[in-house]
Amino acid sequence: MSIVVGIPACATTAGERLVHQTPARYADALIGGSSALPIMIPPMGDTQLALLDRIDGLLVPGSPSNVHPSHYGMDESLTPDRHDPARDSTTLPLIRAAIARGLPVLAICRGIQELNVALGGTLLQNIHDLPGRMDHRGGPPPLETAYGPRHTVSLAGALARIAGATEITVNSLHSQAIGRPGDGLVVEALAEDGTIEAVSFPTALGFVLGIQWHPEWLWAEKPASVAIFHAFGEACRAYQQSPGKAA
């Protein structure tokens, strides 16, 4: 039986119409790298928790939007025009419930930030304005340039074992980053400026990995990305076959 992986969508507008969407490259990476069937989860709040009974994994994707700072104890937003309340109200409870039941979670870019906030951690806004930090925002168009290699990251722990390397070069398209890691999260990768680039949850019931860069971009051309999506797919298959799946 094929594994099914849910991808929470963003709420945005096209003209005057509200639409739910996420970039197709996440589904492409799941199909090719994890041998999974991807389905989109509309951002409709915690009513979507019932979908966790129907899926074998959760991939929380990137987005141009940022988690609202009210979710991690801050009042002021430095990016007031870049929030998606519908997504926040959907992904945060989904992540908590998925981890509680041992459902595998792979969180990318905005996703790692949601993972951290869902577990009680904090975020740094506009890290490019902080002393000693690099500009982690994407390069100029076209997409091949914006998503091109930007800097190296040092890997440790489970991620180093998965990737088979202790240092790789990654792309970078984010303006926020993890501040204080959430409960149970362990840092698995750091950028040259100390920015947290990946986390895991080694004591969780199932696979939990958060990555700040975009391994789904041209995933098949990068050995570390191939390994990440393969490991996620294997975790989803193990979960599908586990006796406690529907618990």
C-alpha positions as CSV (number, residue, x, y, z in Angstrom):
1,M,0.0,0.0,0.0
2,S,1.3,3.4,-0.9
3,I,2.1,5.9,1.9
4,V,0.1,9.1,2.0
5,V,1.7,12.4,3.1
6,G,-0.2,15.5,3.9
7,I,1.1,19.0,2.9
8,P,-0.6,21.9,4.7
9,A,-1.4,24.7,2.3
10,C,-1.2,28.5,2.5
11,A,-4.2,30.8,2.4
12,T,-3.6,33.5,-0.2
13,T,-5.5,35.5,-2.8
14,A,-5.6,35.4,-6.6
15,G,-7.3,38.5,-7.8
16,E,-10.2,38.8,-5.4
17,R,-10.5,35.1,-4.7
18,L,-9.2,33.3,-1.6
19,V,-7.2,30.2,-2.7
20,H,-5.3,27.4,-0.9
21,Q,-2.0,26.5,-2.5
22,T,1.6,25.3,-2.0
23,P,4.4,25.0,-4.6
24,A,4.3,21.8,-6.7
25,R,8.0,21.0,-6.0
26,Y,7.1,19.6,-2.5
27,A,4.8,17.0,-4.1
28,D,7.4,16.2,-6.7
29,A,10.0,15.5,-4.1
30,L,7.6,13.3,-2.1
31,I,6.7,11.3,-5.2
32,G,10.2,10.9,-6.4
33,G,12.2,10.9,-3.2
34,S,9.9,9.3,-0.7
35,S,7.7,7.2,-3.0
36,A,4.7,8.8,-1.4
37,L,1.3,10.0,-2.5
38,P,1.0,13.7,-1.6
39,I,-2.3,15.3,-0.6
40,M,-2.9,19.0,0.2
41,I,-4.4,19.9,3.6
42,P,-6.5,23.1,3.3
43,P,-5.8,25.7,6.1
44,M,-9.1,25.4,7.9
45,G,-8.0,25.3,11.5
46,D,-7.9,22.5,14.0
47,T,-10.9,20.8,12.3
48,Q,-8.2,19.3,10.0
49,L,-6.8,17.2,12.9
50,A,-9.1,14.4,11.9
51,L,-7.0,14.0,8.7
52,L,-4.2,12.6,10.8
53,D,-6.1,9.3,10.9
54,R,-5.8,9.1,7.1
55,I,-2.2,9.9,6.4
56,D,1.2,8.3,7.1
57,G,3.3,11.5,7.3
58,L,3.2,15.3,7.5
59,L,5.4,17.5,5.3
60,V,5.2,21.2,6.5
61,P,6.4,23.3,3.6
62,G,7.9,26.7,3.2
63,S,6.0,29.8,2.4
64,P,6.6,33.6,1.8
65,S,4.6,34.2,5.0
66,N,5.9,34.2,8.6
67,V,4.5,32.7,11.8
68,H,2.8,35.5,13.7
69,P,4.9,36.5,16.7
70,S,1.9,36.3,19.0
71,H,2.3,32.5,18.8
72,Y,5.7,32.8,20.5
73,G,5.1,35.5,23.1
74,M,5.9,38.7,21.1
75,D,3.6,41.6,20.4
76,E,5.5,43.4,17.6
77,S,5.7,42.0,14.1
78,L,8.5,43.3,11.9
79,T,6.7,41.9,8.8
80,P,3.1,42.9,9.4
81,D,2.2,42.3,5.7
82,R,3.5,38.7,5.6
83,H,1.3,36.7,7.9
84,D,-1.2,33.8,7.2
85,P,-3.4,33.4,10.3
86,A,-5.3,30.5,8.6
87,R,-2.1,28.5,8.1
88,D,-0.9,29.3,11.7
89,S,-4.2,28.0,13.1
90,T,-3.9,24.8,11.1
91,T,-0.2,23.8,11.2
92,L,0.5,24.5,14.8
93,P,-2.1,22.1,16.2
94,L,-1.4,19.6,13.4
95,I,2.3,19.5,14.3
96,R,1.6,19.0,18.0
97,A,-1.0,16.2,17.3
98,A,1.2,14.5,14.7
99,I,4.2,14.3,17.1
100,A,2.0,13.1,20.0
101,R,0.9,10.1,17.9
102,G,4.3,9.3,16.4
103,L,3.4,10.4,12.9
104,P,6.6,11.3,10.9
105,V,7.1,15.0,10.4
106,L,9.4,16.7,7.9
107,A,9.3,20.5,8.3
108,I,10.9,22.8,5.7
109,C,11.7,26.6,5.9
110,R,8.6,28.1,7.4
111,G,7.8,24.6,8.5
112,I,10.9,24.4,10.8
113,Q,9.8,27.7,12.3
114,E,6.2,26.3,12.9
115,L,7.7,23.2,14.4
116,N,9.7,25.2,16.8
117,V,6.8,27.5,17.8
118,A,4.4,24.5,18.1
119,L,6.8,23.1,20.7
120,G,7.2,26.3,22.7
121,G,10.2,27.8,21.1
122,T,10.8,31.3,19.8
123,L,11.8,32.9,16.5
124,L,14.2,35.7,15.5
125,Q,12.6,38.2,13.1
126,N,14.6,39.8,10.3
127,I,17.9,38.0,11.2
128,H,19.7,40.0,8.4
129,D,19.4,43.0,10.7
130,L,21.0,41.3,13.7
131,P,24.7,41.9,14.5
132,G,27.0,39.2,13.1
133,R,24.3,37.5,11.0
134,M,24.4,37.0,7.3
135,D,21.5,37.9,4.9
136,H,19.7,34.6,4.6
137,R,17.1,35.9,2.2
138,G,17.0,34.6,-1.4
139,G,19.0,35.9,-4.2
140,P,17.6,37.8,-7.2
141,P,15.4,36.2,-9.9
142,P,15.3,33.9,-11.8
143,L,14.4,31.0,-9.5
144,E,17.6,29.2,-10.5
145,T,19.5,32.0,-8.9
146,A,17.2,32.6,-6.0
147,Y,17.3,28.9,-5.0
148,G,21.0,28.5,-5.9
149,P,23.8,27.6,-3.4
150,R,24.3,30.3,-0.8
151,H,26.4,29.0,2.2
152,T,27.6,25.9,4.0
153,V,26.0,24.3,7.0
154,S,27.7,22.0,9.5
155,L,25.7,18.8,10.3
156,A,25.5,16.7,13.4
157,G,23.5,13.9,15.0
158,A,20.8,12.1,13.1
159,L,20.9,14.5,10.1
160,A,24.7,13.9,9.6
161,R,24.0,10.2,9.6
162,I,21.1,10.6,7.2
163,A,23.1,12.8,4.8
164,G,26.3,10.9,5.2
165,A,28.2,14.2,5.6
166,T,29.2,16.7,8.3
167,E,29.1,19.7,6.0
168,I,27.0,20.6,2.9
169,T,26.2,23.7,0.8
170,V,22.6,24.8,0.9
171,N,20.3,27.4,-0.5
172,S,18.8,30.1,1.7
173,L,15.5,32.0,1.4
174,H,14.4,33.0,4.9
175,S,14.3,36.2,6.9
176,Q,13.4,34.5,10.2
177,A,15.1,31.7,12.1
178,I,14.9,29.7,15.4
179,G,15.7,31.7,18.5
180,R,15.2,29.4,21.5
181,P,14.6,25.8,20.4
182,G,11.3,24.3,21.5
183,D,10.9,21.6,24.1
184,G,12.6,18.4,23.0
185,L,14.3,19.8,19.9
186,V,18.0,19.3,19.3
187,V,20.1,21.4,16.9
188,E,21.3,19.3,14.0
189,A,22.8,22.0,11.7
190,L,24.3,25.4,12.0
191,A,25.2,28.1,9.4
192,E,28.6,29.8,9.5
193,D,27.0,32.7,11.5
194,G,25.5,30.5,14.1
195,T,22.0,30.5,12.6
196,I,20.1,27.2,13.4
197,E,19.5,25.4,10.2
198,A,18.1,22.1,11.3
199,V,16.6,20.4,14.4
200,S,15.4,17.0,15.4
201,F,13.3,15.6,18.2
202,P,15.2,12.4,19.3
203,T,12.9,11.5,22.1
204,A,9.7,11.8,20.0
205,L,7.7,8.7,19.3
206,G,8.4,9.0,15.5
207,F,10.6,10.7,12.9
208,V,10.8,14.5,13.4
209,L,13.2,16.7,11.3
210,G,13.1,20.4,10.6
211,I,15.2,22.0,7.9
212,Q,15.6,25.7,7.3
213,W,16.8,25.4,3.7
214,H,14.9,24.0,0.7
215,P,16.0,20.4,0.1
216,E,13.0,19.9,-2.2
217,W,14.5,22.3,-4.8
218,L,16.1,20.1,-7.5
219,W,16.2,17.4,-4.8
220,A,17.3,14.6,-7.1
221,E,20.6,16.5,-7.9
222,K,21.7,16.6,-4.3
223,P,22.8,13.5,-2.4
224,A,21.8,15.0,1.0
225,S,18.3,15.9,-0.3
226,V,17.9,12.4,-1.8
227,A,18.8,10.9,1.6
228,I,16.5,13.2,3.5
229,F,13.4,12.3,1.4
230,H,14.3,8.7,1.4
231,A,14.6,8.6,5.2
232,F,11.3,10.4,5.6
233,G,9.6,8.0,3.2
234,E,11.0,5.0,5.2
235,A,9.7,6.5,8.4
236,C,6.3,6.9,6.9
237,R,6.3,3.3,5.7
238,A,7.2,2.1,9.2
239,Y,4.5,4.2,10.7
240,Q,1.9,2.9,8.3
241,Q,2.7,-0.6,9.3
242,S,2.8,0.1,13.0
243,P,0.0,-1.3,15.3
244,G,-0.4,2.0,17.0
245,K,-1.1,4.1,13.8
246,A,-4.8,4.8,14.5
247,A,-4.2,5.5,18.3
